[in-house]
Amino acid sequence: MNMEYNTVLVNGEVFNCHNKMSLYDFLIYLRFDIKNIVVEYNQEIISFMNLHEVFLDNGDRLEIVTIVGGG
C-alpha cells in the first residue's frame, strides 16, 4: 500500500500526516483538547467551527496555543 504524506510544522516541530487529513482530525490525533486551544493556520486564526473544513497541505504551518484557566 502506497500512501502519501504531508509534512507540516506545529509550533516549530515537524510532523507527518496523511495527505487527506483535516485540521480537526490532526489535532485530535495529536491529543489536543480542541475546545481549549487557539489555532493559527498559515498565519490565520481558524475558528473551532471551521476545523473540519481545513485540510492540511505539505508545508503548512500551525501555531497552537492552549488556553489555561485558573485563579
Gaussian input, Z-matrix of N, CA and C with variables (Angstrom, degrees):
# hf/3-21g

backbone

0 1
 N
 C     1     B1
 C     2     B2     1     A1
 N     3     B3     2     A2     1     D1
 C     4     B4     3     A3     2     D2
 C     5     B5     4     A4     3     D3
 N     6     B6     5     A5     4     D4
 C     7     B7     6     A6     5     D5
 C     8     B8     7     A7     6     D6
 N     9     B9     8     A8     7     D7
 C    10    B10     9     A9     8     D8
 C    11    B11    10    A10     9     D9
 N    12    B12    11    A11    10    D10
 C    13    B13    12    A12    11    D11
 C    14    B14    13    A13    12    D12
 N    15    B15    14    A14    13    D13
 C    16    B16    15    A15    14    D14
 C    17    B17    16    A16    15    D15
 N    18    B18    17    A17    16    D16
 C    19    B19    18    A18    17    D17
 C    20    B20    19    A19    18    D18
 N    21    B21    20    A20    19    D19
 C    22    B22    21    A21    20    D20
 C    23    B23    22    A22    21    D21
 N    24    B24    23    A23    22    D22
 C    25    B25    24    A24    23    D23
 C    26    B26    25    A25    24    D24
 N    27    B27    26    A26    25    D25
 C    28    B28    27    A27    26    D26
 C    29    B29    28    A28    27    D27
 N    30    B30    29    A29    28    D28
 C    31    B31    30    A30    29    D29
 C    32    B32    31    A31    30    D30
 N    33    B33    32    A32    31    D31
 C    34    B34    33    A33    32    D32
 C    35    B35    34    A34    33    D33
 N    36    B36    35    A35    34    D34
 C    37    B37    36    A36    35    D35
 C    38    B38    37    A37    36    D36
 N    39    B39    38    A38    37    D37
 C    40    B40    39    A39    38    D38
 C    41    B41    40    A40    39    D39
 N    42    B42    41    A41    40    D40
 C    43    B43    42    A42    41    D41
 C    44    B44    43    A43    42    D42
 N    45    B45    44    A44    43    D43
 C    46    B46    45    A45    44    D44
 C    47    B47    46    A46    45    D45
 N    48    B48    47    A47    46    D46
 C    49    B49    48    A48    47    D47
 C    50    B50    49    A49    48    D48
 N    51    B51    50    A50    49    D49
 C    52    B52    51    A51    50    D50
 C    53    B53    52    A52    51    D51
 N    54    B54    53    A53    52    D52
 C    55    B55    54    A54    53    D53
 C    56    B56    55    A55    54    D54
 N    57    B57    56    A56    55    D55
 C    58    B58    57    A57    56    D56
 C    59    B59    58    A58    57    D57
 N    60    B60    59    A59    58    D58
 C    61    B61    60    A60    59    D59
 C    62    B62    61    A61    60    D60
 N    63    B63    62    A62    61    D61
 C    64    B64    63    A63    62    D62
 C    65    B65    64    A64    63    D63
 N    66    B66    65    A65    64    D64
 C    67    B67    66    A66    65    D65
 C    68    B68    67    A67    66    D66
 N    69    B69    68    A68    67    D67
 C    70    B70    69    A69    68    D68
 C    71    B71    70    A70    69    D69
 N    72    B72    71    A71    70    D70
 C    73    B73    72    A72    71    D71
 C    74    B74    73    A73    72    D72
 N    75    B75    74    A74    73    D73
 C    76    B76    75    A75    74    D74
 C    77    B77    76    A76    75    D75
 N    78    B78    77    A77    76    D76
 C    79    B79    78    A78    77    D77
 C    80    B80    79    A79    78    D78
 N    81    B81    80    A80    79    D79
 C    82    B82    81    A81    80    D80
 C    83    B83    82    A82    81    D81
 N    84    B84    83    A83    82    D82
 C    85    B85    84    A84    83    D83
 C    86    B86    85    A85    84    D84
 N    87    B87    86    A86    85    D85
 C    88    B88    87    A87    86    D86
 C    89    B89    88    A88    87    D87
 N    90    B90    89    A89    88    D88
 C    91    B91    90    A90    89    D89
 C    92    B92    91    A91    90    D90
 N    93    B93    92    A92    91    D91
 C    94    B94    93    A93    92    D92
 C    95    B95    94    A94    93    D93
 N    96    B96    95    A95    94    D94
 C    97    B97    96    A96    95    D95
 C    98    B98    97    A97    96    D96
 N    99    B99    98    A98    97    D97
 C   100   B100    99    A99    98    D98
 C   101   B101   100   A100    99    D99
 N   102   B102   101   A101   100   D100
 C   103   B103   102   A102   101   D101
 C   104   B104   103   A103   102   D102
 N   105   B105   104   A104   103   D103
 C   106   B106   105   A105   104   D104
 C   107   B107   106   A106   105   D105
 N   108   B108   107   A107   106   D106
 C   109   B109   108   A108   107   D107
 C   110   B110   109   A109   108   D108
 N   111   B111   110   A110   109   D109
 C   112   B112   111   A111   110   D110
 C   113   B113   112   A112   111   D111
 N   114   B114   113   A113   112   D112
 C   115   B115   114   A114   113   D113
 C   116   B116   115   A115   114   D114
 N   117   B117   116   A116   115   D115
 C   118   B118   117   A117   116   D116
 C   119   B119   118   A118   117   D117
 N   120   B120   119   A119   118   D118
 C   121   B121   120   A120   119   D119
 C   122   B122   121   A121   120   D120
 N   123   B123   122   A122   121   D121
 C   124   B124   123   A123   122   D122
 C   125   B125   124   A124   123   D123
 N   126   B126   125   A125   124   D124
 C   127   B127   126   A126   125   D125
 C   128   B128   127   A127   126   D126
 N   129   B129   128   A128   127   D127
 C   130   B130   129   A129   128   D128
 C   131   B131   130   A130   129   D129
 N   132   B132   131   A131   130   D130
 C   133   B133   132   A132   131   D131
 C   134   B134   133   A133   132   D132
 N   135   B135   134   A134   133   D133
 C   136   B136   135   A135   134   D134
 C   137   B137   136   A136   135   D135
 N   138   B138   137   A137   136   D136
 C   139   B139   138   A138   137   D137
 C   140   B140   139   A139   138   D138
 N   141   B141   140   A140   139   D139
 C   142   B142   141   A141   140   D140
 C   143   B143   142   A142   141   D141
 N   144   B144   143   A143   142   D142
 C   145   B145   144   A144   143   D143
 C   146   B146   145   A145   144   D144
 N   147   B147   146   A146   145   D145
 C   148   B148   147   A147   146   D146
 C   149   B149   148   A148   147   D147
 N   150   B150   149   A149   148   D148
 C   151   B151   150   A150   149   D149
 C   152   B152   151   A151   150   D150
 N   153   B153   152   A152   151   D151
 C   154   B154   153   A153   152   D152
 C   155   B155   154   A154   153   D153
 N   156   B156   155   A155   154   D154
 C   157   B157   156   A156   155   D155
 C   158   B158   157   A157   156   D156
 N   159   B159   158   A158   157   D157
 C   160   B160   159   A159   158   D158
 C   161   B161   160   A160   159   D159
 N   162   B162   161   A161   160   D160
 C   163   B163   162   A162   161   D161
 C   164   B164   163   A163   162   D162
 N   165   B165   164   A164   163   D163
 C   166   B166   165   A165   164   D164
 C   167   B167   166   A166   165   D165
 N   168   B168   167   A167   166   D166
 C   169   B169   168   A168   167   D167
 C   170   B170   169   A169   168   D168
 N   171   B171   170   A170   169   D169
 C   172   B172   171   A171   170   D170
 C   173   B173   172   A172   171   D171
 N   174   B174   173   A173   172   D172
 C   175   B175   174   A174   173   D173
 C   176   B176   175   A175   174   D174
 N   177   B177   176   A176   175   D175
 C   178   B178   177   A177   176   D176
 C   179   B179   178   A178   177   D177
 N   180   B180   179   A179   178   D178
 C   181   B181   180   A180   179   D179
 C   182   B182   181   A181   180   D180
 N   183   B183   182   A182   181   D181
 C   184   B184   183   A183   182   D182
 C   185   B185   184   A184   183   D183
 N   186   B186   185   A185   184   D184
 C   187   B187   186   A186   185   D185
 C   188   B188   187   A187   186   D186
 N   189   B189   188   A188   187   D187
 C   190   B190   189   A189   188   D188
 C   191   B191   190   A190   189   D189
 N   192   B192   191   A191   190   D190
 C   193   B193   192   A192   191   D191
 C   194   B194   193   A193   192   D192
 N   195   B195   194   A194   193   D193
 C   196   B196   195   A195   194   D194
 C   197   B197   196   A196   195   D195
 N   198   B198   197   A197   196   D196
 C   199   B199   198   A198   197   D197
 C   200   B200   199   A199   198   D198
 N   201   B201   200   A200   199   D199
 C   202   B202   201   A201   200   D200
 C   203   B203   202   A202   201   D201
 N   204   B204   203   A203   202   D202
 C   205   B205   204   A204   203   D203
 C   206   B206   205   A205   204   D204
 N   207   B207   206   A206   205   D205
 C   208   B208   207   A207   206   D206
 C   209   B209   208   A208   207   D207
 N   210   B210   209   A209   208   D208
 C   211   B211   210   A210   209   D209
 C   212   B212   211   A211   210   D210

   B1=1.4498
   B2=1.5276
   B3=1.3260
   B4=1.4509
   B5=1.5200
   B6=1.3189
   B7=1.4597
   B8=1.5209
   B9=1.3072
   B10=1.4528
   B11=1.5117
   B12=1.3203
   B13=1.4548
   B14=1.5151
   B15=1.3152
   B16=1.4574
   B17=1.5158
   B18=1.3076
   B19=1.4519
   B20=1.5197
   B21=1.3340
   B22=1.4596
   B23=1.5252
   B24=1.3168
   B25=1.4646
   B26=1.5163
   B27=1.3173
   B28=1.4581
   B29=1.5165
   B30=1.3187
   B31=1.4608
   B32=1.5369
   B33=1.3393
   B34=1.4546
   B35=1.5146
   B36=1.3396
   B37=1.4650
   B38=1.5244
   B39=1.3238
   B40=1.4603
   B41=1.5275
   B42=1.3390
   B43=1.4622
   B44=1.5189
   B45=1.3236
   B46=1.4604
   B47=1.5147
   B48=1.3336
   B49=1.4579
   B50=1.5236
   B51=1.3057
   B52=1.4606
   B53=1.5228
   B54=1.3175
   B55=1.4564
   B56=1.5239
   B57=1.3056
   B58=1.4628
   B59=1.5265
   B60=1.3206
   B61=1.4622
   B62=1.5259
   B63=1.3384
   B64=1.4647
   B65=1.5260
   B66=1.3046
   B67=1.4580
   B68=1.5208
   B69=1.3213
   B70=1.4673
   B71=1.5338
   B72=1.3293
   B73=1.4721
   B74=1.5216
   B75=1.3208
   B76=1.4598
   B77=1.5275
   B78=1.3222
   B79=1.4636
   B80=1.5279
   B81=1.3281
   B82=1.4690
   B83=1.5307
   B84=1.3295
   B85=1.4546
   B86=1.5295
   B87=1.3370
   B88=1.4656
   B89=1.5302
   B90=1.3174
   B91=1.4693
   B92=1.5217
   B93=1.3276
   B94=1.4542
   B95=1.5194
   B96=1.3223
   B97=1.4637
   B98=1.5243
   B99=1.3291
   B100=1.4599
   B101=1.5259
   B102=1.3132
   B103=1.4705
   B104=1.5226
   B105=1.3329
   B106=1.4634
   B107=1.5236
   B108=1.3344
   B109=1.4546
   B110=1.5241
   B111=1.3154
   B112=1.4620
   B113=1.5183
   B114=1.3385
   B115=1.4573
   B116=1.5261
   B117=1.3298
   B118=1.4556
   B119=1.5188
   B120=1.3111
   B121=1.4557
   B122=1.5234
   B123=1.3301
   B124=1.4595
   B125=1.5265
   B126=1.3176
   B127=1.4641
   B128=1.5245
   B129=1.3247
   B130=1.4629
   B131=1.5322
   B132=1.3294
   B133=1.4698
   B134=1.5236
   B135=1.3286
   B136=1.4620
   B137=1.5224
   B138=1.3074
   B139=1.4589
   B140=1.5298
   B141=1.3227
   B142=1.4642
   B143=1.5310
   B144=1.3125
   B145=1.4637
   B146=1.5338
   B147=1.3286
   B148=1.4647
   B149=1.5240
   B150=1.3073
   B151=1.4651
   B152=1.5276
   B153=1.3350
   B154=1.4758
   B155=1.5212
   B156=1.3202
   B157=1.4677
   B158=1.5265
   B159=1.3233
   B160=1.4638
   B161=1.5265
   B162=1.3283
   B163=1.4572
   B164=1.5192
   B165=1.3218
   B166=1.4561
   B167=1.5199
   B168=1.3181
   B169=1.4557
   B170=1.5287
   B171=1.2952
   B172=1.4633
   B173=1.5348
   B174=1.3291
   B175=1.4539
   B176=1.5190
   B177=1.3309
   B178=1.4648
   B179=1.5200
   B180=1.3379
   B181=1.4622
   B182=1.5222
   B183=1.3264
   B184=1.4586
   B185=1.5304
   B186=1.2994
   B187=1.4630
   B188=1.5234
   B189=1.3208
   B190=1.4562
   B191=1.5145
   B192=1.3343
   B193=1.4550
   B194=1.5179
   B195=1.3342
   B196=1.4662
   B197=1.5130
   B198=1.3277
   B199=1.4591
   B200=1.5239
   B201=1.3312
   B202=1.4649
   B203=1.5231
   B204=1.3234
   B205=1.4639
   B206=1.5108
   B207=1.2785
   B208=1.4565
   B209=1.5077
   B210=1.2825
   B211=1.4621
   B212=1.4917
   A1=108.27
   A2=117.14
   A3=122.65
   A4=109.44
   A5=117.49
   A6=121.98
   A7=108.27
   A8=115.35
   A9=119.69
   A10=109.63
   A11=115.15
   A12=121.10
   A13=110.35
   A14=115.32
   A15=123.03
   A16=108.90
   A17=115.91
   A18=121.82
   A19=107.64
   A20=116.30
   A21=121.74
   A22=109.36
   A23=116.25
   A24=121.75
   A25=108.85
   A26=116.07
   A27=122.61
   A28=107.33
   A29=116.66
   A30=122.16
   A31=110.88
   A32=115.49
   A33=121.19
   A34=115.99
   A35=118.18
   A36=121.76
   A37=110.13
   A38=115.97
   A39=121.89
   A40=110.33
   A41=115.52
   A42=121.96
   A43=108.36
   A44=115.68
   A45=121.79
   A46=108.62
   A47=115.70
   A48=119.95
   A49=108.69
   A50=115.80
   A51=121.41
   A52=109.59
   A53=117.48
   A54=120.44
   A55=114.57
   A56=119.77
   A57=122.69
   A58=111.49
   A59=117.27
   A60=121.42
   A61=111.65
   A62=114.57
   A63=118.82
   A64=109.55
   A65=115.08
   A66=120.55
   A67=110.28
   A68=117.05
   A69=121.66
   A70=110.51
   A71=117.18
   A72=121.05
   A73=111.73
   A74=116.44
   A75=120.66
   A76=111.02
   A77=117.34
   A78=120.97
   A79=111.60
   A80=116.43
   A81=120.26
   A82=109.49
   A83=117.19
   A84=121.87
   A85=111.44
   A86=116.14
   A87=120.25
   A88=112.83
   A89=116.09
   A90=124.50
   A91=114.23
   A92=116.36
   A93=120.50
   A94=109.06
   A95=115.97
   A96=121.62
   A97=105.43
   A98=116.44
   A99=120.38
   A100=114.14
   A101=117.20
   A102=119.41
   A103=112.18
   A104=116.85
   A105=121.26
   A106=112.98
   A107=116.60
   A108=119.79
   A109=110.64
   A110=114.34
   A111=122.11
   A112=105.66
   A113=116.77
   A114=121.62
   A115=109.94
   A116=114.54
   A117=121.08
   A118=106.91
   A119=116.08
   A120=122.85
   A121=108.10
   A122=117.08
   A123=121.83
   A124=111.36
   A125=115.61
   A126=125.56
   A127=113.80
   A128=117.26
   A129=121.53
   A130=108.85
   A131=116.40
   A132=120.42
   A133=108.25
   A134=116.15
   A135=121.95
   A136=109.11
   A137=116.12
   A138=122.24
   A139=110.30
   A140=115.65
   A141=121.89
   A142=110.32
   A143=116.95
   A144=122.04
   A145=112.49
   A146=118.41
   A147=121.92
   A148=114.18
   A149=118.56
   A150=120.96
   A151=112.54
   A152=117.48
   A153=121.31
   A154=112.03
   A155=117.43
   A156=121.99
   A157=113.58
   A158=117.52
   A159=121.94
   A160=108.82
   A161=116.10
   A162=121.16
   A163=108.74
   A164=115.58
   A165=121.51
   A166=111.46
   A167=114.58
   A168=122.55
   A169=108.54
   A170=116.11
   A171=120.83
   A172=110.50
   A173=116.32
   A174=121.82
   A175=115.07
   A176=118.06
   A177=120.08
   A178=110.28
   A179=114.34
   A180=120.83
   A181=109.42
   A182=114.89
   A183=121.96
   A184=109.22
   A185=115.48
   A186=121.74
   A187=105.35
   A188=115.78
   A189=121.05
   A190=108.43
   A191=115.04
   A192=121.68
   A193=107.56
   A194=115.77
   A195=121.23
   A196=109.42
   A197=115.51
   A198=121.68
   A199=108.07
   A200=115.02
   A201=120.71
   A202=107.68
   A203=114.86
   A204=119.72
   A205=110.20
   A206=115.64
   A207=119.69
   A208=109.55
   A209=113.77
   A210=116.28
   A211=112.01
   D1=127.19
   D2=-178.48
   D3=-109.44
   D4=107.97
   D5=-179.86
   D6=-111.14
   D7=141.52
   D8=176.73
   D9=-97.34
   D10=146.60
   D11=-179.42
   D12=-125.97
   D13=152.71
   D14=172.65
   D15=-103.86
   D16=148.28
   D17=173.68
   D18=-106.02
   D19=125.17
   D20=179.72
   D21=-127.94
   D22=155.93
   D23=176.08
   D24=-103.21
   D25=129.24
   D26=177.80
   D27=-122.21
   D28=111.88
   D29=-177.44
   D30=49.69
   D31=39.98
   D32=177.17
   D33=86.26
   D34=-5.08
   D35=179.60
   D36=-103.08
   D37=143.15
   D38=-178.81
   D39=-83.74
   D40=132.34
   D41=175.23
   D42=-133.48
   D43=150.39
   D44=172.23
   D45=-107.57
   D46=143.01
   D47=177.72
   D48=-144.14
   D49=159.40
   D50=177.64
   D51=-60.59
   D52=143.05
   D53=-174.15
   D54=-69.77
   D55=-7.64
   D56=178.28
   D57=-112.04
   D58=21.73
   D59=-173.48
   D60=-88.79
   D61=131.41
   D62=176.12
   D63=-78.08
   D64=160.18
   D65=177.08
   D66=-59.64
   D67=-41.56
   D68=178.08
   D69=-57.63
   D70=-51.42
   D71=-178.49
   D72=-62.26
   D73=-38.00
   D74=179.30
   D75=-64.79
   D76=-42.99
   D77=179.25
   D78=-65.46
   D79=-38.84
   D80=176.55
   D81=-65.41
   D82=-42.52
   D83=178.14
   D84=-58.03
   D85=-38.91
   D86=178.52
   D87=-81.75
   D88=2.98
   D89=175.42
   D90=66.87
   D91=35.33
   D92=172.52
   D93=-81.85
   D94=144.01
   D95=171.39
   D96=-84.09
   D97=97.80
   D98=-169.57
   D99=-64.73
   D100=-15.35
   D101=177.87
   D102=-81.98
   D103=-10.34
   D104=-177.18
   D105=-123.02
   D106=31.16
   D107=178.42
   D108=-133.88
   D109=159.49
   D110=169.66
   D111=-117.46
   D112=132.09
   D113=-175.69
   D114=-116.81
   D115=125.26
   D116=171.29
   D117=-106.04
   D118=120.42
   D119=-177.50
   D120=-114.61
   D121=111.82
   D122=-177.63
   D123=49.64
   D124=48.78
   D125=175.87
   D126=69.21
   D127=22.84
   D128=176.47
   D129=-131.28
   D130=129.17
   D131=177.55
   D132=-70.42
   D133=130.20
   D134=-179.47
   D135=-105.26
   D136=127.18
   D137=177.46
   D138=-66.25
   D139=146.32
   D140=176.18
   D141=-52.20
   D142=-38.83
   D143=-177.18
   D144=-68.25
   D145=-19.70
   D146=-176.33
   D147=-102.54
   D148=2.72
   D149=-176.51
   D150=-60.80
   D151=-31.71
   D152=179.40
   D153=-72.59
   D154=-21.96
   D155=-173.48
   D156=-89.22
   D157=-13.16
   D158=-177.64
   D159=-98.53
   D160=126.04
   D161=177.86
   D162=-112.18
   D163=133.29
   D164=-174.91
   D165=-69.94
   D166=144.97
   D167=178.47
   D168=-127.81
   D169=157.83
   D170=-179.15
   D171=-57.75
   D172=130.14
   D173=177.94
   D174=88.90
   D175=0.45
   D176=177.93
   D177=-62.37
   D178=152.36
   D179=178.91
   D180=-122.80
   D181=129.37
   D182=179.28
   D183=-119.75
   D184=136.57
   D185=168.09
   D186=-120.21
   D187=125.10
   D188=-175.95
   D189=-122.92
   D190=125.39
   D191=179.21
   D192=-116.46
   D193=128.63
   D194=177.20
   D195=-89.68
   D196=131.05
   D197=178.41
   D198=-89.65
   D199=124.78
   D200=-178.66
   D201=-120.03
   D202=128.11
   D203=177.41
   D204=-101.51
   D205=164.14
   D206=178.25
   D207=162.13
   D208=-179.99
   D209=-177.94
   D210=-150.10

